[in-house]
Amino acid sequence: MNLYHELCLPHLTNCVCGLKALARQRELIVPLARGRVLEVGMGTALNLPFYDRDKVSCIWGLEPSPGMRKAAEKNVRRSGMQVQWLDLPAATIPLEDGCVDTVLLTFTLCSIADWQGALEEMRRVLAPQGRLLFCEHGSAPDEGVLRWQERITPWWKHLAGGCHLDRPIPRLIGSSGFRVTELAAGYAAGVPKVAGYTYRGCAEKG
């Protein structure tokens, strides 16, 4: 077991991803989840307070890291919501075809090694009329910021659990069989630009 990734990184992730600036981004996308929800890369369960309980019937939390799931226990208890944990990688989702109404991605796609395999699996389990909701940070449109993202990413990903600062999020989603139907993008206030350009939106099966 990698002690840093299983013992230190979950608590670091909980602190950084729990920043108010990022919580505001979560608050704009998570309440849109409906029905049977698959949250990919649930991490320490920071999204739970933002779910609309009246609109959600089931939450599957896909999180392969035992350290993350353990660190999530406090947030799950505090929320009073039930989470069915799935402890496999996103490229191997143990659910049947078309059984999910909403797939939720928040600050996750940046760190999935096999992002294409993961998105293809999300598409497989999503119902025909289901939606992929996403809130991710990624490549900035400003050349100067993007150059820094590309310079920093090779060492940053080792420190931050595989996180890539420079992934073109809408392009990745669109190249994996989804059609992006809603998109808002911009720098998150209070976050360094190199890590703060966010993409928030909705996609359907193409």
Phi and psi restraints in degrees (value plus and minus 20) as a CYANA .aco file:
   2 ASN   PHI     -99.5   -59.5
   2 ASN   PSI      88.4   128.4
   3 LEU   PHI     -82.2   -42.2
   3 LEU   PSI     -57.1   -17.1
   4 TYR   PHI     -82.9   -42.9
   4 TYR   PSI     -67.6   -27.6
   5 HIS   PHI     -90.8   -50.8
   5 HIS   PSI     -50.6   -10.6
   6 GLU   PHI    -114.4   -74.4
   6 GLU   PSI     -45.4    -5.4
   7 LEU   PHI    -130.5   -90.5
   7 LEU   PSI     -61.4   -21.4
   8 CYS   PHI    -111.2   -71.2
   8 CYS   PSI     -67.3   -27.3
   9 LEU   PHI     -79.4   -39.4
   9 LEU   PSI     -60.0   -20.0
  10 PRO   PHI     -78.5   -38.5
  10 PRO   PSI     -59.8   -19.8
  11 HIS   PHI     -94.5   -54.5
  11 HIS   PSI     -56.4   -16.4
  12 LEU   PHI     -84.0   -44.0
  12 LEU   PSI     -63.2   -23.2
  13 THR   PHI     -82.8   -42.8
  13 THR   PSI     -62.0   -22.0
  14 ASN   PHI     -80.5   -40.5
  14 ASN   PSI     -59.2   -19.2
  15 CYS   PHI     -92.2   -52.2
  15 CYS   PSI     -69.4   -29.4
  16 VAL   PHI     -88.7   -48.7
  16 VAL   PSI     -67.6   -27.6
  17 CYS   PHI     -93.7   -53.7
  17 CYS   PSI     -31.4     8.6
  18 GLY   PHI    -111.7   -71.7
  18 GLY   PSI     -15.4    24.6
  19 LEU   PHI     -77.9   -37.9
  19 LEU   PSI     127.4   167.4
  20 LYS   PHI     -77.2   -37.2
  20 LYS   PSI     -59.0   -19.0
  21 ALA   PHI     -81.0   -41.0
  21 ALA   PSI     -58.5   -18.5
  22 LEU   PHI     -99.7   -59.7
  22 LEU   PSI     -51.9   -11.9
  23 ALA   PHI     -83.0   -43.0
  23 ALA   PSI     -55.5   -15.5
  24 ARG   PHI     -84.3   -44.3
  24 ARG   PSI     -56.1   -16.1
  25 GLN   PHI     -87.0   -47.0
  25 GLN   PSI     -62.5   -22.5
  26 ARG   PHI     -81.0   -41.0
  26 ARG   PSI     -61.0   -21.0
  27 GLU   PHI     -82.5   -42.5
  27 GLU   PSI     -43.9    -3.9
  28 LEU   PHI    -104.5   -64.5
  28 LEU   PSI     -42.2    -2.2
  29 ILE   PHI    -132.5   -92.5
  29 ILE   PSI     -57.8   -17.8
  30 VAL   PHI     -82.5   -42.5
  30 VAL   PSI     -60.2   -20.2
  31 PRO   PHI     -83.0   -43.0
  31 PRO   PSI     -31.5     8.5
  32 LEU   PHI     -99.2   -59.2
  32 LEU   PSI     -30.3     9.7
  33 ALA   PHI     -85.0   -45.0
  33 ALA   PSI     118.8   158.8
  34 ARG   PHI    -155.6  -115.6
  34 ARG   PSI     130.6   170.6
  35 GLY   PHI      45.7    85.7
  35 GLY   PSI    -154.0  -114.0
  36 ARG   PHI    -105.5   -65.5
  36 ARG   PSI      95.9   135.9
  37 VAL   PHI    -130.0   -90.0
  37 VAL   PSI     113.0   153.0
  38 LEU   PHI    -130.4   -90.4
  38 LEU   PSI      93.0   133.0
  39 GLU   PHI    -118.1   -78.1
  39 GLU   PSI      94.3   134.3
  40 VAL   PHI    -111.3   -71.3
  40 VAL   PSI     108.0   148.0
  41 GLY   PHI      49.6    89.6
  41 GLY   PSI      34.3    74.3
  42 MET   PHI     -87.0   -47.0
  42 MET   PSI     -41.0    -1.0
  43 GLY   PHI      37.7    77.7
  43 GLY   PSI    -145.6  -105.6
  44 THR   PHI    -117.7   -77.7
  44 THR   PSI       1.0    41.0
  45 ALA   PHI      45.0    85.0
  45 ALA   PSI      18.2    58.2
  46 LEU   PHI     -92.1   -52.1
  46 LEU   PSI     -36.0     4.0
  47 ASN   PHI    -101.7   -61.7
  47 ASN   PSI     -37.6     2.4
  48 LEU   PHI     -74.0   -34.0
  48 LEU   PSI     -60.5   -20.5
  49 PRO   PHI     -83.4   -43.4
  49 PRO   PSI     -37.1     2.9
  50 PHE   PHI    -118.1   -78.1
  50 PHE   PSI     -25.0    15.0
  51 TYR   PHI     -88.9   -48.9
  51 TYR   PSI     125.1   165.1
  52 ASP   PHI    -106.9   -66.9
  52 ASP   PSI      81.1   121.1
  53 ARG   PHI     -78.1   -38.1
  53 ARG   PSI     -51.5   -11.5
  54 ASP   PHI     -93.2   -53.2
  54 ASP   PSI     -35.9     4.1
  55 LYS   PHI    -127.3   -87.3
  55 LYS   PSI     -26.6    13.4
  56 VAL   PHI    -131.8   -91.8
  56 VAL   PSI     108.5   148.5
  57 SER   PHI    -121.6   -81.6
  57 SER   PSI     -42.3    -2.3
  58 CYS   PHI    -180.9  -140.9
  58 CYS   PSI     120.9   160.9
  59 ILE   PHI    -146.2  -106.2
  59 ILE   PSI      97.9   137.9
  60 TRP   PHI    -116.3   -76.3
  60 TRP   PSI     108.0   148.0
  61 GLY   PHI    -127.1   -87.1
  61 GLY   PSI      85.6   125.6
  62 LEU   PHI    -105.3   -65.3
  62 LEU   PSI      93.9   133.9
  63 GLU   PHI    -174.0  -134.0
  63 GLU   PSI      84.9   124.9
  64 PRO   PHI     -95.7   -55.7
  64 PRO   PSI     -34.1     5.9
  65 SER   PHI    -108.0   -68.0
  65 SER   PSI      97.7   137.7
  66 PRO   PHI     -79.7   -39.7
  66 PRO   PSI     -54.8   -14.8
  67 GLY   PHI     -84.1   -44.1
  67 GLY   PSI     -61.3   -21.3
  68 MET   PHI     -85.3   -45.3
  68 MET   PSI     -64.1   -24.1
  69 ARG   PHI     -83.6   -43.6
  69 ARG   PSI     -58.3   -18.3
  70 LYS   PHI     -86.7   -46.7
  70 LYS   PSI     -62.7   -22.7
  71 ALA   PHI     -86.9   -46.9
  71 ALA   PSI     -42.4    -2.4
  72 ALA   PHI     -98.6   -58.6
  72 ALA   PSI     -36.5     3.5
  73 GLU   PHI     -74.5   -34.5
  73 GLU   PSI     -62.8   -22.8
  74 LYS   PHI     -83.5   -43.5
  74 LYS   PSI     -63.7   -23.7
  75 ASN   PHI     -88.0   -48.0
  75 ASN   PSI     -55.3   -15.3
  76 VAL   PHI     -86.4   -46.4
  76 VAL   PSI     -65.9   -25.9
  77 ARG   PHI     -80.9   -40.9
  77 ARG   PSI     -63.2   -23.2
  78 ARG   PHI     -83.7   -43.7
  78 ARG   PSI     -54.7   -14.7
  79 SER   PHI     -94.7   -54.7
  79 SER   PSI     -48.3    -8.3
  80 GLY   PHI      54.6    94.6
  80 GLY   PSI      -8.6    31.4
  81 MET   PHI    -121.2   -81.2
  81 MET   PSI     136.4   176.4
  82 GLN   PHI    -115.4   -75.4
  82 GLN   PSI     113.3   153.3
  83 VAL   PHI    -145.2  -105.2
  83 VAL   PSI     108.9   148.9
  84 GLN   PHI    -117.4   -77.4
  84 GLN   PSI      86.3   126.3
  85 TRP   PHI     -95.2   -55.2
  85 TRP   PSI     118.9   158.9
  86 LEU   PHI    -140.3  -100.3
  86 LEU   PSI      99.1   139.1
  87 ASP   PHI    -124.4   -84.4
  87 ASP   PSI      14.7    54.7
  88 LEU   PHI    -132.8   -92.8
  88 LEU   PSI     141.1   181.1
  89 PRO   PHI     -83.5   -43.5
  89 PRO   PSI     140.0   180.0
  90 ALA   PHI     -85.1   -45.1
  90 ALA   PSI     -41.6    -1.6
  91 ALA   PHI    -101.2   -61.2
  91 ALA   PSI     -20.3    19.7
  92 THR   PHI    -158.1  -118.1
  92 THR   PSI      54.5    94.5
  93 ILE   PHI    -104.8   -64.8
  93 ILE   PSI      98.5   138.5
  94 PRO   PHI    -103.2   -63.2
  94 PRO   PSI      36.3    76.3
  95 LEU   PHI    -152.4  -112.4
  95 LEU   PSI     138.8   178.8
  96 GLU   PHI     -95.5   -55.5
  96 GLU   PSI     138.8   178.8
  97 ASP   PHI     -77.4   -37.4
  97 ASP   PSI     115.6   155.6
  98 GLY   PHI      45.4    85.4
  98 GLY   PSI       2.3    42.3
  99 CYS   PHI    -116.8   -76.8
  99 CYS   PSI     -20.0    20.0
 100 VAL   PHI    -133.2   -93.2
 100 VAL   PSI     113.4   153.4
 101 ASP   PHI    -107.2   -67.2
 101 ASP   PSI     -54.7   -14.7
 102 THR   PHI    -157.2  -117.2
 102 THR   PSI     108.1   148.1
 103 VAL   PHI    -123.5   -83.5
 103 VAL   PSI     109.2   149.2
 104 LEU   PHI    -136.4   -96.4
 104 LEU   PSI     107.1   147.1
 105 LEU   PHI    -143.8  -103.8
 105 LEU   PSI      97.4   137.4
 106 THR   PHI    -151.7  -111.7
 106 THR   PSI      95.3   135.3
 107 PHE   PHI      30.1    70.1
 107 PHE   PSI      28.5    68.5
 108 THR   PHI    -146.3  -106.3
 108 THR   PSI     -62.2   -22.2
 109 LEU   PHI     -81.7   -41.7
 109 LEU   PSI     -43.7    -3.7
 110 CYS   PHI     -84.0   -44.0
 110 CYS   PSI     -44.8    -4.8
 111 SER   PHI    -132.7   -92.7
 111 SER   PSI     -18.3    21.7
 112 ILE   PHI    -104.1   -64.1
 112 ILE   PSI      99.3   139.3
 113 ALA   PHI     -81.0   -41.0
 113 ALA   PSI     -72.7   -32.7
 114 ASP   PHI    -114.7   -74.7
 114 ASP   PSI      50.8    90.8
 115 TRP   PHI     -83.8   -43.8
 115 TRP   PSI     -56.0   -16.0
 116 GLN   PHI     -89.4   -49.4
 116 GLN   PSI     -65.1   -25.1
 117 GLY   PHI     -80.5   -40.5
 117 GLY   PSI     -58.3   -18.3
 118 ALA   PHI     -86.2   -46.2
 118 ALA   PSI     -65.4   -25.4
 119 LEU   PHI     -86.1   -46.1
 119 LEU   PSI     -55.4   -15.4
 120 GLU   PHI     -85.6   -45.6
 120 GLU   PSI     -57.3   -17.3
 121 GLU   PHI     -87.2   -47.2
 121 GLU   PSI     -60.2   -20.2
 122 MET   PHI     -81.5   -41.5
 122 MET   PSI     -60.7   -20.7
 123 ARG   PHI     -85.2   -45.2
 123 ARG   PSI     -58.6   -18.6
 124 ARG   PHI     -81.7   -41.7
 124 ARG   PSI     -65.2   -25.2
 125 VAL   PHI    -102.5   -62.5
 125 VAL   PSI     -32.5     7.5
 126 LEU   PHI     -96.4   -56.4
 126 LEU   PSI     116.0   156.0
 127 ALA   PHI     -85.2   -45.2
 127 ALA   PSI     136.6   176.6
 128 PRO   PHI     -72.8   -32.8
 128 PRO   PSI     -57.3   -17.3
 129 GLN   PHI    -121.9   -81.9
 129 GLN   PSI      -6.3    33.7
 130 GLY   PHI     -96.4   -56.4
 130 GLY   PSI     153.6   193.6
 131 ARG   PHI    -153.6  -113.6
 131 ARG   PSI     124.6   164.6
 132 LEU   PHI    -118.6   -78.6
 132 LEU   PSI      98.3   138.3
 133 LEU   PHI    -123.5   -83.5
 133 LEU   PSI     113.7   153.7
 134 PHE   PHI    -159.4  -119.4
 134 PHE   PSI     126.3   166.3
 135 CYS   PHI    -163.6  -123.6
 135 CYS   PSI      84.1   124.1
 136 GLU   PHI    -156.0  -116.0
 136 GLU   PSI     132.2   172.2
 137 HIS   PHI    -118.3   -78.3
 137 HIS   PSI     132.1   172.1
 138 GLY   PHI    -188.8  -148.8
 138 GLY   PSI    -175.2  -135.2
 139 SER   PHI     -82.4   -42.4
 139 SER   PSI     113.5   153.5
 140 ALA   PHI    -106.3   -66.3
 140 ALA   PSI     132.3   172.3
 141 PRO   PHI     -98.6   -58.6
 141 PRO   PSI     -36.3     3.7
 142 ASP   PHI    -103.6   -63.6
 142 ASP   PSI     104.7   144.7
 143 GLU   PHI     -77.6   -37.6
 143 GLU   PSI     -60.6   -20.6
 144 GLY   PHI     -83.2   -43.2
 144 GLY   PSI     -63.6   -23.6
 145 VAL   PHI     -86.7   -46.7
 145 VAL   PSI     -63.0   -23.0
 146 LEU   PHI     -81.7   -41.7
 146 LEU   PSI     -59.3   -19.3
 147 ARG   PHI     -80.8   -40.8
 147 ARG   PSI     -61.3   -21.3
 148 TRP   PHI     -86.8   -46.8
 148 TRP   PSI     -58.4   -18.4
 149 GLN   PHI     -79.9   -39.9
 149 GLN   PSI     -62.9   -22.9
 150 GLU   PHI     -89.0   -49.0
 150 GLU   PSI     -53.2   -13.2
 151 ARG   PHI     -92.1   -52.1
 151 ARG   PSI     -59.7   -19.7
 152 ILE   PHI    -100.3   -60.3
 152 ILE   PSI     -53.9   -13.9
 153 THR   PHI     -72.2   -32.2
 153 THR   PSI     -62.4   -22.4
 154 PRO   PHI     -75.5   -35.5
 154 PRO   PSI     -55.9   -15.9
 155 TRP   PHI    -117.3   -77.3
 155 TRP   PSI     -48.2    -8.2
 156 TRP   PHI     -81.0   -41.0
 156 TRP   PSI     -59.4   -19.4
 157 LYS   PHI     -85.2   -45.2
 157 LYS   PSI     -47.2    -7.2
 158 HIS   PHI     -93.5   -53.5
 158 HIS   PSI     -52.6   -12.6
 159 LEU   PHI    -100.8   -60.8
 159 LEU   PSI     -52.7   -12.7
 160 ALA   PHI    -131.1   -91.1
 160 ALA   PSI      15.6    55.6
 161 GLY   PHI      46.1    86.1
 161 GLY   PSI      15.5    55.5
 162 GLY   PHI      69.5   109.5
 162 GLY   PSI     -14.9    25.1
 163 CYS   PHI     -85.6   -45.6
 163 CYS   PSI     105.9   145.9
 164 HIS   PHI    -122.5   -82.5
 164 HIS   PSI     109.1   149.1
 165 LEU   PHI    -101.1   -61.1
 165 LEU   PSI     -37.9     2.1
 166 ASP   PHI    -135.8   -95.8
 166 ASP   PSI       4.3    44.3
 167 ARG   PHI     -99.3   -59.3
 167 ARG   PSI     112.2   152.2
 168 PRO   PHI    -100.9   -60.9
 168 PRO   PSI      63.3   103.3
 169 ILE   PHI     -72.8   -32.8
 169 ILE   PSI     -73.8   -33.8
 170 PRO   PHI     -79.8   -39.8
 170 PRO   PSI     -55.9   -15.9
 171 ARG   PHI     -87.1   -47.1
 171 ARG   PSI     -59.9   -19.9
 172 LEU   PHI     -83.5   -43.5
 172 LEU   PSI     -64.4   -24.4
 173 ILE   PHI     -84.4   -44.4
 173 ILE   PSI     -64.6   -24.6
 174 GLY   PHI     -86.8   -46.8
 174 GLY   PSI     -47.6    -7.6
 175 SER   PHI    -104.0   -64.0
 175 SER   PSI     -20.6    19.4
 176 SER   PHI    -133.6   -93.6
 176 SER   PSI       4.8    44.8
 177 GLY   PHI      71.6   111.6
 177 GLY   PSI      -9.1    30.9
 178 PHE   PHI    -127.1   -87.1
 178 PHE   PSI     136.5   176.5
 179 ARG   PHI    -137.8   -97.8
 179 ARG   PSI      95.6   135.6
 180 VAL   PHI     -93.3   -53.3
 180 VAL   PSI     100.7   140.7
 181 THR   PHI    -123.8   -83.8
 181 THR   PSI     -43.3    -3.3
 182 GLU   PHI    -160.5  -120.5
 182 GLU   PSI     118.9   158.9
 183 LEU   PHI    -173.2  -133.2
 183 LEU   PSI     110.2   150.2
 184 ALA   PHI    -147.7  -107.7
 184 ALA   PSI     118.9   158.9
 185 ALA   PHI    -162.7  -122.7
 185 ALA   PSI     129.9   169.9
 186 GLY   PHI     145.8   185.8
 186 GLY   PSI     151.3   191.3
 187 TYR   PHI     -97.7   -57.7
 187 TYR   PSI     113.2   153.2
 188 ALA   PHI     -96.9   -56.9
 188 ALA   PSI     108.8   148.8
 189 ALA   PHI     -82.2   -42.2
 189 ALA   PSI     116.1   156.1
 190 GLY   PHI      65.1   105.1
 190 GLY   PSI     -15.9    24.1
 191 VAL   PHI    -139.1   -99.1
 191 VAL   PSI     114.7   154.7
 192 PRO   PHI     -72.4   -32.4
 192 PRO   PSI     118.8   158.8
 193 LYS   PHI     -75.9   -35.9
 193 LYS   PSI     -53.9   -13.9
 194 VAL   PHI     -83.4   -43.4
 194 VAL   PSI     -42.8    -2.8
 195 ALA   PHI    -142.7  -102.7
 195 ALA   PSI     -12.9    27.1
 196 GLY   PHI    -134.6   -94.6
 196 GLY   PSI     -11.3    28.7
 197 TYR   PHI    -103.9   -63.9
 197 TYR   PSI      96.5   136.5
 198 THR   PHI    -133.1   -93.1
 198 THR   PSI     127.9   167.9
 199 TYR   PHI    -138.0   -98.0
 199 TYR   PSI     104.6   144.6
 200 ARG   PHI    -150.6  -110.6
 200 ARG   PSI     108.8   148.8
 201 GLY   PHI    -198.6  -158.6
 201 GLY   PSI    -180.7  -140.7
 202 CYS   PHI    -157.6  -117.6
 202 CYS   PSI     124.5   164.5
 203 ALA   PHI    -158.9  -118.9
 203 ALA   PSI     133.4   173.4
 204 GLU   PHI    -144.9  -104.9
 204 GLU   PSI     146.5   186.5
 205 LYS   PHI     -82.1   -42.1
 205 LYS   PSI     111.7   151.7
